[in-house]
Amino acid sequence: MALNLAIAFGRLGFADQGDIATTYLERAFKPWCISMKTLSKGIEKETSFRGFLSMIINNPAPAAKFLPYFCSTLIQYIEEGASLDVKQLFLAIMQGVKLTVV
């Protein structure tokens, strides 16, 4: 069930990045990362990543707070063969995190 919730939460990023990101992103960040590490590569993982990363672009602070989980999860997915879109979103987020931390 946690895996299905993580997939759904990530996909919600396509629908409403503002309210979801500000209200639930910080609480869901670590569990989402843990769940995504166990999910096999496929359309569910890709769409969840793209939606989740879209939320982070609008609110990068939680990514800075959970940076080890975030980087570990994304690097694993990139090594599995993430799409170019996911890689580009990741680079954009890391720029935002860098500005938040500095």
TASUL-V546029 format. One record per backbone hydrogen bond with DSSP energy under -0.5 kcal/mol. NH is the residue of the N-H (numbers start at 1). CO is the residue of the C=O. E is the energy in kcal/mol with one decimal. If there is no record, write none. Layout:
NH:CO:E
NH:CO:E
//
This chain:
5:1:-2.4
6:2:-2.3
7:3:-2.3
8:4:-2.5
9:5:-2.9
10:6:-2.3
11:7:-2.2
12:8:-1.6
13:9:-0.6
13:10:-1.4
14:11:-1.8
15:11:-0.5
15:12:-0.8
16:12:-2.3
20:16:-1.1
21:17:-1.6
22:18:-2.1
23:19:-2.1
24:20:-2.8
25:20:-1.1
25:21:-0.6
28:24:-2.2
29:25:-1.4
30:26:-0.5
32:28:-2.4
33:29:-2.3
34:30:-2.3
35:31:-2.4
36:32:-2.7
37:33:-1.5
38:34:-0.7
38:35:-1.0
39:35:-0.8
46:42:-2.4
47:43:-2.6
48:44:-1.9
49:45:-2.6
50:46:-2.5
51:47:-2.2
52:48:-2.6
53:49:-3.0
54:50:-1.6
55:51:-1.7
56:52:-1.9
57:53:-1.9
58:54:-0.9
59:55:-0.9
62:59:-0.6
63:60:-0.6
64:60:-1.5
65:61:-1.8
66:62:-2.3
67:64:-1.0
70:66:-2.7
71:67:-2.9
72:68:-2.1
73:69:-2.4
74:70:-2.4
75:71:-2.9
76:72:-2.0
77:73:-1.9
78:74:-2.8
79:75:-2.4
80:76:-1.3
81:77:-0.8
81:78:-0.8
82:77:-1.0
87:83:-1.9
88:84:-2.5
89:85:-2.4
90:86:-2.5
91:87:-2.1
92:88:-2.1
93:89:-2.5
94:90:-2.5
95:91:-1.6
96:92:-1.8
97:93:-2.9
98:94:-2.3
99:95:-1.8
100:96:-1.7
101:97:-2.6
102:98:-2.2
//
